Amino acid sequence: MIKSLVTGVLLLLAAISLKAQSAEEAFYSLPSDGMSQLTARMFTDYQEVKKGGEFTLAVHFDLEYKWYTYTGEETGKNLPTSIELTLPEGFSIVKTQWPKPLTVPSSKGGTDKVYKNDFMVLYTINASKKKMDVGEIKAFLKWQVCNPTICMIGEANLSTPIKVSKQVKSPLYGLIHKK
């Protein structure tokens, strides 16, 4: 009895570990674009979404140590990080969520709003009310990335598939909806 209970607990822990590992593997197997100082990936919480349903699109920025980039707010001092989405016909953006930035002193006087660590911009998107085998969401990203001595301009082109059919979670669901 105890042996089978222990075996069951070990199998459960192994399954949980495998699920977490597969999400991480799925994330790092996503196509990325950018430069060594900042790369970007894009993914959704559902790989299939029901007609007219909502899902979340994540644009993940991976910053190299000691580098930072600016928020999407136009300050007039530095190039803001920008994301231009191209959605399939019938899709629309409901809400955009940028993470809270750090406010730091600017070398030009005043303050800047920056990200010094990896971050995700989340979009709540309303799917088409028509069935679609596979559509594609595209994004063009542009940013200014800096360290204490130099700044550079970078850009990326990303895409991710989406199907309008039934509601099927992506293996990356947990990366967007952390508890």
N, C-alpha and C positions, 0 to 999 in steps of 0.2 A: 504494500500500500504506500509506504513512505517512499520507496524507490520509484514507483510510478509517478508520485506527486513531484518528486525532485526532477525526474525526467521531463515531465510536463512543463514545469517552470523553466528548465533549461531550454527546452524547445521554444517556448514563448519568448524568452530573452533573445534567443538566436534569431527568431523571426523579426522582432523589433529592431535588432541590430542590422539585419539584412535590409529591412525597409529603409532605415535611416541611411545606410550605406548606398542603397540604390538611388535615393534622391540626390545624394551628393555626387554620385557617379553620373546621374542624368544631367545635373547642373553643369559639371565640368566637361561633359560631352557636347553641350550646346555650342553652336558656332559663336565665335566672339570676333570683335573687330575693334580697332583702335591703335594704340601705340604702347610701348612697354610701360610707360608711366600711368596709363589709364586705358583699360579695356572695358568693353560693354557687352552684355548679353541681354536677350529679351525672351520672355516665356510667359505662359498663361497658367492660371490655376485649373482650367478645364481644357482638355484636348478636344472635347466635343461639348457643345452647348445647345440647349433646347432653343427652338424658334422663339425669338423675342426675349430670351433670357439674358441675364447679366453675368458677366465674368470679369475677372481681374487680369490685366496685362501688367507685367513687371518689366521695367528697364533697369537692369542692375549694372552699377558702375563699380569697377574694381580698381582702387587706387594703390599705386606702389607706395611703399613706406617713405615718409618725409615729403610726399607730394600732396597737393591740395587742388581743388577746383572750386569754382564759384557756383552759386545757386542759379536758378532760372530767372531770378529777378534782375531787371535792367537797372543798373546803378549809374551808368554813364562812365564808370572808371575802368571796368574790366569787361571782357567778353563773358556774358552769362552762358551757362550751360543751356542748350536748347535741344528740344526733341520735336521733330515734325513727323507726325504719324499719318500714314495713308491706310485707311480702313477699307475693307470690301464694301461693295454697295449694300446699303441698308443698315450698316453698323453706325453707331454714334457713341461719342464719349459722354458719359454721364457726370463723371467726377475725376479730378486729378489731385493726387496727394504727393507733395514733395516732403521729405523728412525735414525736421527742424535743423537748420544749419547752426554752425558756431559763428558768433560775432567776434571778429578780431580787429585789432588796429590796422589801418591801411598804411602802406608805405607812402601813399600820396596824401595822407591826412584823412581824418574821419575814420570810418570803420568799413569792413567788408564782411559779407556773409559767405562762409565757405564750408566745404566738406573736406575733412582730413582723413576720413575712413571710408570704406566701402559703403555704398548706399543704394537704395532702390526708389525709383519713382513709380507710383502705382496709378493705374488708370482703371476706373470702373467703366466697362463698355457694355452697351446694349446691343445684342446680336440682331441680325436680320430676322424678320418674321417669315422669311422664305427658307425652305430647306436648301442647303448648300453642301455639296460633297466636300470639297476642301477649298477654303479661301486662304488668303495670305494677308497678314498685317505687316506693313513695312514701316521702318523708322529711319530717319536721317538725323544723326546726332552731331552736335558741334560743341566744343568746349575750349576753355583755356585752362591748362594745367601748369602749376608752378611749384617750385621748391624755393628755399630761401635766396637762391642766386639767379634763377632763370625762369622764364615763362615760355610756353609753347602752345600753339593752336593745334587741336586735333579734331578728327571727325570719324564717324563710323556709319556704316549702312548695315542694318539688321533686318531680319524678317523671321516670322514664325507662322506656322500653319494654324488654321482653326476650321473646325467642321461644325455645321449646324445640323443637328440630328437629335441626339438624346444627350442627357447630362452625364459626362464621363470625366472624372477627376484626372488631372495630370499627375504624374509621379512627383512633380514639383509643387503640388498644392500646399504642402506643409511649409515650404520656404516663404510663401506669401502670407499664409495665415498662421503665423507663429502664436503659440499660446503661452 
